Amino acid sequence: MAEPLLQVAILVVSDTAYQDATTDQAIPILQNVFVEQGQGKWSVSTTDIVPDNKEAISNKVRSWCQDGHNLVLTTGGTGFATKDNTPEAITPLLEKQAPGLVHGMLAKSLEVTPFAIMSRPVAGVANGTIVITLPGSPKGAKENLEAIIKLLPHACLQAAGMNSRTLHAGGVKKLEQDAGVASTVGHSQAHHHAHGHAIPRAHTQPQDRPKSNDPVAGPSQRYRESPYPMLSVQDAIATILQHTPKAKEITIPVTAGLVDYIIAEDVPAKEAVPAFRASIVDGYAIVITEDGSSKGVFPVASVSHASSDTVPPLQVGRIARITTGAPLPEGATSVVMVEDTILKSTTSDGTEEKEVEILTDAVKVNENVREVGSDIEQDSIILRRGDKIGPGELGLLASVGIAMVKAFRRPIIGVLSTGDEIVQHDRPESLKLGEVRDCNRPATSSVLQSAGYSTIDCGIASDSCDILVTSGGVSMGELDLLKPTIERTLGGKIHFGRVSMKPGKPTTFATVRVKDNNGNDQEKLIFSLPGNPASAITCTNLFVLPCLAKFSGHDIAMSSDEPLGKQLGRPRLTVLLEEVVQCDKSREEYQRATVRSGNDGRLFASITGGQRSSRVGSFQRANALVILPAGGGKLDKGSKVEALLVGSFA
């Protein structure tokens, strides 16, 4: 059984990042170090940002140490500036100092710049947790972490109380081998020619630099096993979000096309609503005198409709007929409902009211009147940065006269199926031997469109895509050419090529650097999904949608304690199984299921038949993906599990 991952918490200490989290670069950079150099031993479970405040730093780190994290990293506040208080906040918490870790970090930094000597890092153990302070510079923090990351698992296990005799069994050489480091003893003799010239040596291990099959080498030379490390689903999602670019602001008109966009700025009301004193009933505008009297017979001086351009002022002793929503005449104090009046006389031609009797004396000043700004005050904030636009928000913007608004740009998504065996799904001819109809492209597109995103056919406009979603060609066959094409032809970087899940194990995520129309570097994201339909649809819901949500700005206003990957994309629910279900021994499994609401308000999930990854029919009637933990064994009927909701339920 695989060893549990070591839990990491990262704390950014910065007034600037605390006020605007989008300015922080340290968290994604440090997370990436754990993904790329952590040898699959780490999980970044918690991140946060606090201001340059000693008490805030101390309280957060103390809390994390009490929660049982193996490693707590802080970044920022280790210099000589007045507000640099991180060492002073951390040191009182430490039960044991770790000067060796400090020395290792400083030695690495001094290779880069002499100014590293100005840093004041501290490290040690607090409540069984290793605590280390890193510089505020993302580059410096990365260099410091890289200098010690391979040694940290050993330190964390010792700090957590693991038996030292067991931990050191096999001696130092075995410890070095397990950590992927080597002693420098005898280095100059072992690595020099007789003439004293150093032999070049790689600074990474072969397992740390996987490479896809080389198609030129031929099928006999292809890998029999994937060179890519197996990532957990959550680590895969975290990697995707690290490389998803920050949402970019655009200015967009307030039209129906604004629906589903995320607002990029606080929006003040341009006008008050209502912009004038208005009646909330059909009746008569009156002027209540100082004695409070409103009862009696009054001549009708004017009429005010909702479409009135001008309404003459109203004098004491006269009334004006008024409709709901119409402006009150100047001087009017109140509106009497029509039900509280009777007609006393008409004009000579009988077409208009001449006199009306008000039957009540109980009408008060401002009764039945909607005052200026009573719904929305001018300059008040009507939408906040991070709000999503729906029909109601669109109407709100329109009601105060806003024509343009800043929003976060939504991604352009290209969808592509690969494979010589793939033919158009609507081709009228019968299939030939080996041919397969393309169901992935329409199915994947429908998943994205149902979540509110537009897709395009890559054969038409592939150059304009921000994100490319492909299916097929990512497994281990000699004709699975997606990974080699990305790495060897496009010069891209594959961030992961395998995920510990079922279905969808060969799912691949990569980035490719290209030039935009102005010659500037930009990064395009590529999701290469498996060719089996159930795998492609599952991975679109699980991996692509959180990326699109972050790209579109959905993460701006999120503050939940849940990891960002669980907040973005499809909602997650707790459901009760309606049958006994077998779990996979080694991989987390996402089974297609129908979720329904019971009479008692609880949610129940029923698996929709066979779960083979090529069996697209099991998606019929499925509105959820039930998440089954790895480890084998069975889950009984009534067991609680988590489900990813991919459709509506009754």
N, C-alpha and C positions, 0 to 999 in steps of 0.2 A: 504494500500500500504506500502511495506517495506521501512524503513528509508534508505536514501542514506548512503553508507559506508563512514567512515572518511578516508581521504587521508593522507598517510604517506610517507615521503621521508627519506631515510637513507644515510648518508654520512660517508664514511670511510676515516679517516685522517692517512695516512701512506705512507712514501717514498717507502717502499718495495712493498706494494700492488699496488701503483701507477705505478711502473715499471713492475710488473708482477701480473695481477689481479687474477691469479690462486692461489696465496698464501693467498688470503683473505678468512677467515672463518666467519667473523662477519655478513656479509649480510645474508647468508642463515640461520644462527642461529637466528638472530633477526626476520627475516621473519617468521620463524617457530613459534616463541613466539606469534606473532600476529595470526597465523593460529590456534594454539592449545589453547591459553589462551585469545584470543581477543574477544570471545563470538560472533563471526560473525559480529563485528562492524567495522572492519578495512580493508583497501586495501592498500598494499604497492605498490604505483604507480610509484615511482622513486627511483633509487639508483645510487650512483656514488662514485668515489674514487679520492681524491686529495692528493697532497704531504703535508708534514708538513710545510705549508707556510701560514702565517697569512692572507695575501691578498686573496689567493685562497680559503681558508675556508670561509672568510667573504663574498666574492663575490657569492659563490655558495649558502650559506644559505640565503643571502639577496634575491637572485633571486627566490629561492623556496618559501620564505615567500610572495613575490610579486605575485607568481603564484597561491596563494590561498590554499596551503596545510594546513591541520588542525594541523599536527604534523611534526616537523623536528627533527630527531635524528642524533647526530654525535657520532662517536666512535673513541677514540684515542686522544692523545695530551693533556690529563688532568693531567699529573704528573708534576714532578719537573725537568725533563731533559731540556737541553738547547733548544731543538726543540719543546718542549711541549707548543704550543701557542693557543690551541683551546679556552680556557676560555677568553683569551685576544682578540681573533677574534670575539667571540660571544657577549660578554658583551656590547660593544657599540651599538649593534643592538637592545638590549632589551629595550622596553618601560616600562615594569613592571618586577620586579624580582619575583621568585617563590621559596623562601627558604624552604617552606614546602616540595616540591618535592625533593629538595636536601637533606633535613633531612631524608626523607623516604628512599632514595637510600643509603645514608651513613649508616643508622641504619641497613639495610639489609646486606650490605657488611661487617660491623663490627661483625656481627654474624658469618661470615666465617673466617675473618682474621683481626688481629689488624692493618695490613699494609693498610687497606682501608682508614685509616685516612690520608694517603699520597695523596689521590685523591683530585682534585680540581674541582668538578662538578659545573656547573651553569645551571640555568633554568629560564625561563621567557616567556614573550609574545612579539612578534615582528610582527607588521602589522596584528594582528588577528590570528597569528600562535603560537602555543606552541613550544618552542625550548628547547631541553634538551641535555646536553653533557653526554655521557656514557664513561666508561673506555675503553682503547684499547684492553684489554684482552677479547676475545669472551665470556669466562666464566663469567667474571665480568660484562660485558655489559648485558648479559642475566639475571644475578641475579638482577641488578639494574632495568632493564625494568620490570621484573616480579614483583618487589616490588610495582610498581605504575601503572601497565597497566590497572587494573580495575577502577582506579580513573580518568584516562586520558580522557575518553569520556566526562565526566562532565566538566573537565577543558577546553577541546577543544570547546565545545558548548558555554561555557561562553566567552572564548576568541574571538569566531567568532561573538559575539554580540547577542546571544539569550537572550530573556527577563528573568531576574533572578527570577521574581515572578512566571512565568510559569514553569521555570526549577526546582524551589524548592517547587512547589505545592505538598502537601502530606507529607512534613516534611523530616527530616533527615533519619528516619527509612525507608521511601520509597526509598530515594536516595541510602541507603545502600543495600536495597533489589534489586533494579534495577542493581546496580554495582556488586552484588554478594559478598559483604563484610559484616562484622559484627562488631559492636562496642565491645570494650574490657571492657566496664563498667560492673561491677558486675560479671566479668568472673570467679573469684576465687570462689565465692559462688555458682554460677550456675553449675559449672563443677567439683565439688569435692564431694567425699563421706564424711560422718560425721567423718570418721577417717583421713581425709586430703589427701587421695590418689587420684591423678588426674585420671579421666576417659579418656581413649584414644579417640581421635576424629580425623576424617578425615580432611585433609587440602584442599580437593577439593570438589566441588559440584557434586551431582550425574550426572547432565547434562554434566559435563566436562569429564566424564569417561565412554563413551558409550561402550557397550559390545554386541556382537552378541548373537543370540539365542543359548541356551544350548540344543543341540539335545537330551541329556539324559532326560531332563525335560518333553519331550512329547509335542504333538501338542497343548494340551490345555493350556500350559504355554508359548507358543511362543508369541512374540510381535505382536500386531496389528498395530503398527506404528514403523517405523525405529528409532533406538536410535541414529543414526549418524546425525550430523548437516548437513544442506544443504549448499553446497559450490557453489559459482558462477563458471562458466567455467574458467574464468581467474585466480581465486584463486586456482582452482583445478590444472591448468597447472603450476602455480607458486609452488605449493606444490610438484608436480612431479619433477620439475627441482631442487628444493632444495635437494631432496633425490636421484637424479641421480648422481652417482659418477663422479668425475673428470676423464677426458679422460686419459688413461694410454699410455705411449710411448712404442713402440716396434720397432725393427729393421727388415726391410722387404726388400727382393730383388726387384730390378727394373725390373719387368716383367709385363705382361698384368694384372696379379692379383692385381697390385697396384692401378688400376683405382678405383675411388670413395673414396680412403683413404684421410685423411687430414694430411698434412705434419706437423711434430712436431718440426722442427728446420729450421732455415735459411739455404739454400743450396748454397754453393759457387761452381762456375764452376771449375771442376778439370782440364780442358784443355781449350784452346782458340778455338773458331770456327770462321773462319777456322784456322787450326793449321799451315797452310803454305800459302804463297801468291799464289792465284789461279786466273785463267782466268774466266771471266764471259761470254765469247763469244767463238765461233769457229773462229780460225784465226792464226796469227803468232806473236810469242813473238819476240820483237826487243829491241835493245839498242839504245836509242836516244842520239845522240852526243851533245856536248856542243852548237853547232850551231843550234840545234833543228831540224836537217834534218832527215826525215824518208823516203823520196821519192827516188825511184831508184830500181835497180835490185840487188837482194841478193841471195846468195847460201843458200839452206836449210841444216842446219848443224845437226839437230836432230828432234825427234818427242816426244811430251809429251802428253800422254793420262791420263784420270782420274785415271786409275789403275797403273800408273807408280810407280815403286819402286825407281828408281834413274834417275835423269835427269842431263846430263853433263852441266857444266857452258857454258854460251853463250858469245861469243866474239863480239866486235864491228865489224860491217860489215857483220855479219851473222844473220840468223833468224832461229827460231825453230817452226815447225808446232805444234799447241796446240789445244786441245779440251776444251769445257766448263767444268769447275771444275777441270781441270788438274793443277798441280803445275808449276809455272814459273821457268825456269832455273835460276840458280844463275847468277846475272849480268843483267838480263832482266829488262827493265824499264817500258814497256808498251806492250799492245797487239793490233795488227791491225786486224779489222774484215776481214773475208775472202772475203766479198763483195767489199772491197777496194783493191783487188789484182787481178792479172792475172798470169797464168802459162806461163813462158817463155821457159823452157826446161825440159826434163825428163832424167832419168838415161838411160844408154844404153839399158837396157832390157825393158824400157818403163813402169816399175811398180811403180816408185817413182818420186816425184818431185825433180828436180835438182836446178832450179833457179825460183824465183818468183819475179814479179815486184810489188812494192807497189806504188799505184797511187796517194796517197795523202801526203801532207806535214803538215797536220793539227793535226796529232796525238800528244797528250801531254803526259808528264811523268805521270805514274800511271793510264793512261786511260785504261778502261776495265780490271782493276785488283782489286780483292777483297783482301784487306790486312789482315794480321794475326790479329785475334781478332776483326775484323770489325763487325761481327755478335754478338759474345759473347767474352768478355775479360776474360782471365784466372783469377780466384779468385773473379770475380764479382758475386753478389748474383742473382741467376736465379729463385729461389722460396723462398717465405717467409713462416714462421711458420703460419699455419692457411689456407694456400692455398689448394684447393681441386685438386686432381689428375684426369685429363681427358686424352684423347689420346694425345693432344698437349703437356701437361706437361710431360707425359711419354716419348714422343719423345725428349723433351728438355733434360731430365735427361740422356737419352741414348746417345745424341749427344755429351755430354762432358765427357763420360766415367764413369758415376757414376753407380756402381753395387748395392749398398745397401743404404738405406735411413731410417731415423727415421720417423715414422708415428704414429698416434693415433690408438690404437686397436679398431676394430669394434666389436659390441656386438654379442654374440651368443644368438639367440632368439628361444625359444621353444613355440610351438602353441598347445593348448590342448582344446578339446571340452568336456564338462561334461554333464551328464544326462543319466539316465537309458533308456530314450526313444530314444536316439540318435543311429542311425545305419550308417554304411559306406555309403557314397553317391553313390558309384558304386556297391553296392550289387545288384545282378540280381533279387533276389526275390522281390515280391510285398510287400508293407508295411502292417504290421498288425495294428490293432486298437491301436492308441496311439503312434505309432512309427513316428519318424521324421528323414529325411535324414540329414546327417551332411554337411550343406553348409557353416557353419561358418569357419571351419578350412581351407578349400581351399580358401575361399573368403578373410579371414584375412591374410593368407599367401601371397596371390597375391597382396594385398595392400602393405605389407611390402617389397615384392620382387620388385614391380614396383618402389619403392622408393630407390632401390639399396641395400637392406639388405637380407641376407640369413636366412632362417628359417629351423628348424629341427622338426621332429616328436618327441614329448616328450615321447612317448612310447618306443622310441629307445634310446634316449640319454638325458633324462631329467636332470641328475645330472650335465651335463656340461654347462647348460644354465646360462647366466648372467641375463636374463630377461625372465620371463614366462608370456605368454599371454593366458588366459583362457576365455571361453565364457560359459555362463549359470550358474545357481545356485547361483545368487547374490541377488535375490529378497527377498520376505517376506514369501514364502511358507515353509511348514514343511520339505520339501526335498531340500531346497536351503541351501546347506551345505558349500559353499566356505568360507564365512566369519568365521563360527565356526571352520572350519578346520585350517584356517590361524592363528586365535587367540588362540584357545584352544589346538590344536594338535601340530602345528608347532611353537607356541610361538612367532608368528609374531606380527607386529604392523600395524593396519589399519589406514592409514593417512586420508582417507576419504572414506565414503561409500555411499554418495549420492551427485549428482551434479544437480544444477538447470538448466536442459536442456531437450530438447525433440528432438529426442529420446535419451535414454541413462541415465535416472535418477539414476538407481541403480549402475552405474559404481563405481568400487572399486579399490583403489590403496593401496598397502601394501608393507612392507619390512620384510624380514626374515633373521635373522643372522644364518650363518652356518660356518663350518670349511672347509678350503681348504685342499689340499693334504698335506700341510706342517703344518697343525694344527692351522693356523692363522684364526682369525675371519674375515669374509667378509659378505657383505650384498647383498642379492639377491632381485630384484624388481619383484613384481607381479602385473600385470594388470588383474583384473577380470571383464570382460565385460559382458553386458547383453546377454541373449541367443537369443533374436530376431535379425535376420540377419541385418536389417537396423541399429539397435542400435550398433551392434558389429562393422560393417564396418565404421560407422560414428565416433565412439570413437577411433578406431584404427588410423584413419586419424588425429583426433583432439588431442589425448593425447599420444598415443604410439610413433608416429613419432617424435615429439619434443624431447622426452626422448632419443630416439635412436640417434638423431642428436647431442645432447649434449654429450652423451656417446662416440660418435665417434670423437669428437673434433671440430664440426662445429661452436661452439660458440666462439672459441679462437680469431678469427679476427673480431668479430662483434662489431660495435661501434654505431649502430643506436640508436636514442632516443626512438624507439619503445621498449616495453617490450620484453625480450628475448623470451618468449613463442610465440610472434607473428612473430618473425624473423625465428625461427626454424620450421621445418616441412613443411607443404604445403604452397605455396604462397597465399596471400590474394589480392583480386581485388575488385574494386568498379564497380558494374554492375547496369543496369537499368532493373526493372521488366517489363516483357511483358504482365502482367495480374494483376488483383486485387488479393491481398493475405491477408488472415486472420491471425492475430497474436494471439499467445496463451496469456491468461491473466496473468499467473504467471511465465512461464519459457521461456528462450531464446530457439529458435527453429532452427534446422538445416535441411532445406528441400532439397531433391535431385532435381537437376536442370541441364538443358543444357545451357551452356554459349556459345554464338557465337559473332563474331566480325561483327559489322555493316559496311556499306560502308563509314560512316563518322569516323571510327576508334573507336567509342564507343562500349562498351560491353553490351550485352543484355542477360537476364536470363529468361528461361521458365521452370516452375515447371513441373516435369515429373510424373504427375498423383497422385494417392492416396499416402499419406505419413504415413500410419500406419506402426509401427515399425517392424511388421512381414512381410511387403510387400517388399520382396527383388526385385521384378520385377521393382520397381520404380528406381532401380539403372541402368536399361538398358538405354543406351544413356546418362546417367547422367555423367557429367564431373566436377561437382561442388556441393558444399553444400552452399546454400544461407542462410545467418544468419539473422533471423528475431528477432527483439527485443521483450522482454516481455512487457506486459501492455495491451493486447487486442487491439481491433480496427482493421481497415483495412489499408493496404498500397495500394495506387492507382497505376494503370499502369504508368510506367515511374518513379516511386520512386527509389531513390538511396539506395542501400544496399551493405553490404560487402559480399563477397563470398569466400569460401575456394576452391581453384582449386585442384581437385583430378584426373584430366586427361587432355588430350590435347584438344584444341578447334580450330575451323576453323576461 
